[in-house]
């Protein structure tokens, strides 16, 4: 059963699959298409994962792996 922290890995995977940047919809679609079974088996994470992916994005921003969104006119989430 995946834990909340796995979402950081899945988010990085989704962004890399989209050339380093994607909208949140593209990210969530990628995660669902590639990890649906794990999400179904994840217990309560199944009900919160779309919220928790935003938490994962903030963690990645704080660690310098994703660009900040402050003042960004783009709705893209991007790797550094």
HUJONOR-V323695 format. One record per helix or strand of 2 or more residues. SS is the DSSP state (H for helix, E for strand). FROM is the first residue (numbers start at 1). TO is the last residue. If there is no record, write none. Layout:
# HUJONOR-V323695
ss:SS from:FROM to:TO
ss:SS from:FROM to:TO
This chain:
# HUJONOR-V323695
ss:H from:6 to:17
ss:E from:21 to:23
ss:H from:24 to:40
ss:H from:45 to:62
ss:E from:76 to:79
